[in-house]
Amino acid sequence: MRSLAFCVSLLILGMCLAKGQGRPIPPGVRESDKVANQPLPPPIQMASRTAKPSDLKSEAAQIQALANSVADQVDLLNKGMMSKDLSENLKKLEKLAKHLRSEITPKSPIF
């Protein structure tokens, strides 16, 4: 009799544990799984700007001239005399270099 009661209690305990395993899925999980499993759209094609070689060459010449003048101004700075337009020339040099770099480097789409 004790063994029968023990078997029945194990059976009931097993059924209770089996019911506890079926947890409900939180709202939004199925929708997010659907969205996550969809294929990605194709990358956006960027319009390529083609710079004229003559424009690139003139910008490079401007950069070279500014770099030479900045080098002379730095020599004066080492002697204790600061040129009033050194900072302005450095900003111009940086701006021209950034523009030239953006024209030369290939454009890559952002994902």
C-alpha positions as CSV (number, residue, x, y, z in Angstrom):
1,M,0.0,0.0,0.0
2,R,2.8,2.3,0.8
3,S,4.5,1.7,-2.5
4,L,1.3,2.4,-4.3
5,A,0.9,5.7,-2.5
6,F,4.5,6.5,-3.2
7,C,4.1,5.8,-7.0
8,V,0.9,7.9,-7.2
9,S,2.7,10.8,-5.4
10,L,5.6,10.6,-7.8
11,L,3.2,10.6,-10.7
12,I,1.4,13.7,-9.4
13,L,4.7,15.4,-8.7
14,G,6.0,14.6,-12.2
15,M,2.8,16.1,-13.8
16,C,3.1,19.2,-11.7
17,L,6.7,19.7,-12.7
18,A,5.8,19.1,-16.4
19,K,3.2,21.8,-16.2
20,G,5.7,24.3,-14.7
21,Q,8.1,23.9,-17.7
22,G,5.7,25.5,-20.1
23,R,6.4,29.1,-19.4
24,P,4.5,31.7,-21.3
25,I,6.4,33.7,-23.9
26,P,6.6,37.4,-23.0
27,P,4.8,39.8,-25.4
28,G,6.8,41.1,-28.3
29,V,9.3,38.2,-28.4
30,R,7.6,36.5,-31.4
31,E,7.4,39.8,-33.3
32,S,11.0,40.6,-32.7
33,D,12.0,37.2,-33.9
34,K,10.1,37.7,-37.1
35,V,11.8,41.1,-37.6
36,A,15.3,39.7,-36.7
37,N,15.0,36.9,-39.2
38,Q,14.1,39.0,-42.2
39,P,16.8,39.6,-44.8
40,L,18.6,42.9,-44.7
41,P,17.9,45.5,-47.4
42,P,20.6,46.0,-50.0
43,P,23.2,48.7,-49.1
44,I,22.6,52.2,-50.3
45,Q,24.6,53.1,-53.3
46,M,26.4,56.4,-52.8
47,A,26.6,58.8,-55.7
48,S,30.3,59.1,-56.6
49,R,31.7,62.5,-57.2
50,T,34.4,62.7,-59.7
51,A,36.8,65.5,-59.1
52,K,38.7,67.0,-62.0
53,P,42.4,66.3,-62.0
54,S,43.1,70.0,-62.6
55,D,41.2,70.9,-59.5
56,L,43.0,68.3,-57.4
57,K,46.3,69.6,-58.7
58,S,45.5,73.2,-57.9
59,E,44.4,72.2,-54.4
60,A,47.7,70.3,-53.9
61,A,49.6,73.3,-55.1
62,Q,47.8,75.5,-52.6
63,I,48.5,73.0,-49.8
64,Q,52.2,73.0,-50.8
65,A,52.4,76.8,-50.8
66,L,50.7,77.0,-47.4
67,A,52.9,74.3,-45.9
68,N,56.0,76.2,-47.1
69,S,54.8,79.5,-45.6
70,V,53.9,77.7,-42.3
71,A,57.3,76.2,-42.2
72,D,58.9,79.7,-42.5
73,Q,56.5,81.0,-39.8
74,V,57.5,78.2,-37.5
75,D,61.2,79.0,-38.0
76,L,60.4,82.6,-37.0
77,L,58.5,81.2,-34.0
78,N,61.6,79.4,-32.9
79,K,63.5,82.6,-33.0
80,G,60.9,84.3,-30.7
81,M,58.7,86.1,-33.3
82,M,55.2,84.8,-33.9
83,S,53.5,85.6,-37.1
84,K,49.9,87.0,-36.7
85,D,48.4,84.7,-39.3
86,L,50.1,81.4,-38.4
87,S,47.0,80.1,-36.7
88,E,44.8,81.1,-39.7
89,N,47.2,79.5,-42.2
90,L,47.2,76.3,-40.2
91,K,43.4,76.2,-40.2
92,K,43.4,76.8,-44.0
93,L,45.9,74.1,-44.5
94,E,43.9,71.7,-42.4
95,K,40.7,72.5,-44.3
96,L,42.3,72.1,-47.7
97,A,43.9,68.8,-46.7
98,K,40.6,67.4,-45.5
99,H,38.8,68.5,-48.6
100,L,41.5,67.0,-50.8
101,R,41.4,63.7,-48.8
102,S,37.6,63.5,-49.2
103,E,37.9,63.9,-52.9
104,I,40.6,61.3,-53.3
105,T,39.4,58.5,-51.0
106,P,36.6,56.2,-52.3
107,K,33.2,56.7,-50.9
108,S,31.8,53.7,-49.0
109,P,28.2,53.3,-48.1
110,I,27.1,53.4,-44.5
111,F,25.3,50.3,-43.2
